[in-house]
Amino acid sequence: MSASDARDRLIERLSRRRDTSERVLEAMRSVPRHEFVPDATPERAYADRPLPIGDGQTISAPHMVAIMVDLLDLEAGDRVLEIGTGCGYHAAVTAELVGESGAVYGVEYVAHLAEAARDRLERLGYGGIVDVLVGDGHEGWPEHAPYDAAYLTCAAEDGVPDAIVEQTREGGHIVAPIGGRAHQELVRLTVTPEGTDRESHGGVRFVPMVDSDS
């Protein structure tokens, strides 16, 4: 099976879900997921499940990427903070939604993953939209704040770090898995003048956020 055929089959499966918008489906149709898992066959690259990318990290299942970017309510021109860039796939889907007038700022703790993601995104045409920093996700990326939205691709055991909330504008959304290895839930925070409003979107399982003190 060719990569394009495998991708079409994935999008068809995702289209049957009620929690995936057409706009997000089109963004995912535009991103060659097999380029982000180069050792996988097309069938494996476009299977709806997470895959290892090294260093104990994973590329999220496509349906989870779709759910998370949908919850952000992104518009063209938005500036988005990503914590946990990994191989860069999630950032590429986000870039499709914010377009050339927007920006995605990714923070990745593992240096060689960040460097590989940066090179891959540049090669695939996302270099003008996505920038990747090697750093501690707990600190966000204050240089480019405020952000219209932010998301974590790793589970924050004690909740979304304060720095990320502070770097997201009022009215902006933050989507993140929260909890430890035993139990995690996907939450969406909306930043308000008083703090944040929180919604739960079900149980999930993500790799834990790296503790910079460990």
C-alpha positions as CSV (number, residue, x, y, z in Angstrom):
1,M,0.0,0.0,0.0
2,S,1.3,3.5,-0.9
3,A,1.6,6.2,1.8
4,S,-1.1,8.3,0.1
5,D,-3.5,5.4,0.1
6,A,-2.7,4.6,3.7
7,R,-3.3,8.2,4.7
8,D,-6.6,8.3,2.8
9,R,-7.7,5.3,4.8
10,L,-6.7,6.9,8.1
11,I,-8.7,10.1,7.3
12,E,-11.7,8.0,6.3
13,R,-11.6,6.2,9.6
14,L,-11.2,9.5,11.5
15,S,-14.1,11.1,9.6
16,R,-16.4,8.6,11.2
17,R,-15.7,10.0,14.7
18,R,-18.0,12.7,15.9
19,D,-15.1,14.5,17.7
20,T,-13.1,15.3,14.5
21,S,-14.0,18.5,12.5
22,E,-13.6,18.6,8.7
23,R,-11.0,21.4,9.1
24,V,-8.8,19.2,11.2
25,L,-9.2,16.3,8.9
26,E,-8.0,18.4,6.0
27,A,-5.0,19.5,8.0
28,M,-4.1,15.9,8.8
29,R,-4.6,14.9,5.2
30,S,-2.0,17.5,4.3
31,V,0.7,16.1,6.7
32,P,2.8,13.1,5.6
33,R,2.9,11.2,8.9
34,H,5.2,8.5,7.4
35,E,7.9,11.2,7.1
36,F,7.8,11.5,10.9
37,V,8.2,7.8,11.6
38,P,10.7,7.0,8.8
39,D,11.4,3.4,9.8
40,A,7.7,2.4,9.7
41,T,5.8,0.9,6.7
42,P,2.9,3.0,5.4
43,E,0.4,0.7,7.1
44,R,2.2,1.2,10.5
45,A,2.8,4.9,10.0
46,Y,-0.9,5.5,9.4
47,A,-2.3,3.2,12.0
48,D,-4.4,5.0,14.6
49,R,-2.1,4.3,17.5
50,P,1.0,5.8,19.1
51,L,4.4,4.8,17.9
52,P,7.8,5.0,19.6
53,I,10.3,7.6,18.3
54,G,13.2,6.9,20.7
55,D,14.3,8.0,24.2
56,G,11.1,6.7,25.7
57,Q,9.0,9.2,23.6
58,T,6.1,8.5,21.3
59,I,4.2,10.1,18.4
60,S,0.6,10.3,19.5
61,A,-2.2,8.3,17.9
62,P,-3.7,10.3,15.0
63,H,-7.2,10.5,16.7
64,M,-5.6,12.0,19.8
65,V,-3.8,14.7,17.7
66,A,-7.1,15.4,16.0
67,I,-9.0,15.8,19.3
68,M,-6.3,18.0,20.8
69,V,-6.0,20.4,17.9
70,D,-9.8,20.6,17.6
71,L,-10.1,21.6,21.3
72,L,-7.7,24.5,20.8
73,D,-10.2,26.2,18.3
74,L,-7.3,27.5,16.2
75,E,-7.7,30.2,13.6
76,A,-5.4,31.3,10.8
77,G,-2.7,33.7,12.2
78,D,-2.8,32.2,15.7
79,R,0.5,31.9,17.7
80,V,0.7,28.5,19.5
81,L,3.0,27.2,22.2
82,E,3.8,23.5,22.0
83,I,5.4,21.6,24.9
84,G,7.0,18.3,23.8
85,T,7.7,18.6,20.1
86,G,9.0,15.0,19.7
87,C,9.3,14.2,16.1
88,G,7.3,17.3,15.0
89,Y,4.1,15.6,13.6
90,H,1.7,17.4,16.0
91,A,3.4,20.7,15.3
92,A,3.0,20.2,11.5
93,V,-0.7,19.5,11.9
94,T,-1.0,22.7,14.0
95,A,0.9,24.6,11.4
96,E,-1.6,23.6,8.8
97,L,-4.3,25.1,10.9
98,V,-2.6,28.4,11.7
99,G,-1.2,28.9,8.2
100,E,1.7,31.0,7.0
101,S,0.4,34.0,9.0
102,G,0.6,32.1,12.2
103,A,3.4,30.5,14.2
104,V,4.0,27.4,16.3
105,Y,6.7,27.5,19.0
106,G,7.8,24.1,20.1
107,V,9.8,23.3,23.2
108,E,11.5,19.9,23.4
109,Y,13.7,18.7,26.3
110,V,15.7,16.0,24.3
111,A,18.2,17.9,22.2
112,H,18.6,15.4,19.4
113,L,14.9,15.0,19.0
114,A,14.5,18.8,18.8
115,E,17.3,19.0,16.2
116,A,15.8,16.2,14.1
117,A,12.3,17.7,14.3
118,R,13.6,21.1,13.3
119,D,15.4,19.6,10.2
120,R,12.4,17.5,9.3
121,L,9.9,20.4,9.5
122,E,12.2,22.6,7.5
123,R,12.5,19.9,4.8
124,L,8.8,19.4,4.6
125,G,8.1,23.1,4.2
126,Y,7.1,24.1,7.8
127,G,10.2,25.9,8.7
128,G,8.7,29.3,8.2
129,I,5.8,28.5,10.6
130,V,7.3,26.2,13.2
131,D,10.3,27.0,15.4
132,V,11.8,24.5,17.9
133,L,13.7,25.3,21.1
134,V,15.7,22.8,23.2
135,G,14.6,23.6,26.7
136,D,12.5,22.8,29.8
137,G,8.8,22.8,29.0
138,H,8.0,23.9,32.5
139,E,9.3,27.3,31.6
140,G,7.4,27.6,28.3
141,W,8.9,30.0,25.8
142,P,8.4,33.5,27.2
143,E,10.2,35.3,24.4
144,H,7.2,34.9,22.0
145,A,4.4,35.3,24.5
146,P,1.5,35.9,24.7
147,Y,0.2,32.9,22.8
148,D,-3.3,32.4,21.5
149,A,-3.2,28.7,22.6
150,A,-0.9,26.2,24.1
151,Y,-0.8,22.4,24.4
152,L,1.3,19.7,26.0
153,T,2.1,16.3,24.4
154,C,3.3,14.9,27.7
155,A,1.5,14.4,31.0
156,A,1.9,17.0,33.7
157,E,1.5,15.2,36.9
158,D,0.8,18.3,39.0
159,G,-1.1,20.3,36.5
160,V,-0.2,22.7,33.7
161,P,2.9,24.7,34.8
162,D,2.2,28.2,35.9
163,A,4.5,29.7,33.2
164,I,2.5,28.2,30.4
165,V,-0.8,29.6,31.8
166,E,0.9,33.0,32.3
167,Q,2.1,33.0,28.7
168,T,-1.3,32.3,27.2
169,R,-3.6,35.3,26.5
170,E,-6.9,35.8,28.2
171,G,-9.5,33.7,26.4
172,G,-6.9,31.4,25.0
173,H,-7.1,27.6,25.4
174,I,-4.5,25.2,26.9
175,V,-5.0,21.5,26.2
176,A,-3.0,19.0,28.2
177,P,-3.0,15.5,29.7
178,I,-2.9,15.8,33.5
179,G,-2.0,13.1,36.0
180,G,0.5,10.4,36.8
181,R,1.2,7.0,35.3
182,A,-1.8,5.4,37.1
183,H,-4.4,7.9,35.9
184,Q,-4.5,10.8,33.4
185,E,-7.2,12.9,31.9
186,L,-7.2,15.3,29.0
187,V,-8.2,18.8,30.1
188,R,-8.9,22.1,28.3
189,L,-8.2,25.2,30.3
190,T,-9.5,28.6,29.2
191,V,-7.5,31.5,30.6
192,T,-9.7,34.0,32.5
193,P,-8.9,37.2,34.4
194,E,-9.3,35.1,37.6
195,G,-7.2,32.2,36.5
196,T,-8.6,29.3,34.4
197,D,-11.8,27.4,33.7
198,R,-11.3,23.7,33.3
199,E,-13.1,21.1,31.3
200,S,-12.3,17.3,31.3
201,H,-12.3,15.4,28.1
202,G,-11.8,11.8,29.3
203,G,-9.0,9.5,30.3
204,V,-5.8,9.3,28.3
205,R,-2.3,7.8,28.5
206,F,0.7,9.9,27.6
207,V,4.4,9.7,28.4
208,P,5.2,11.8,31.5
209,M,6.5,15.4,31.3
210,V,10.3,15.3,32.0
211,D,11.1,16.6,35.5
212,S,14.0,19.0,34.9
213,D,15.1,18.5,38.6
214,S,15.5,14.7,38.1
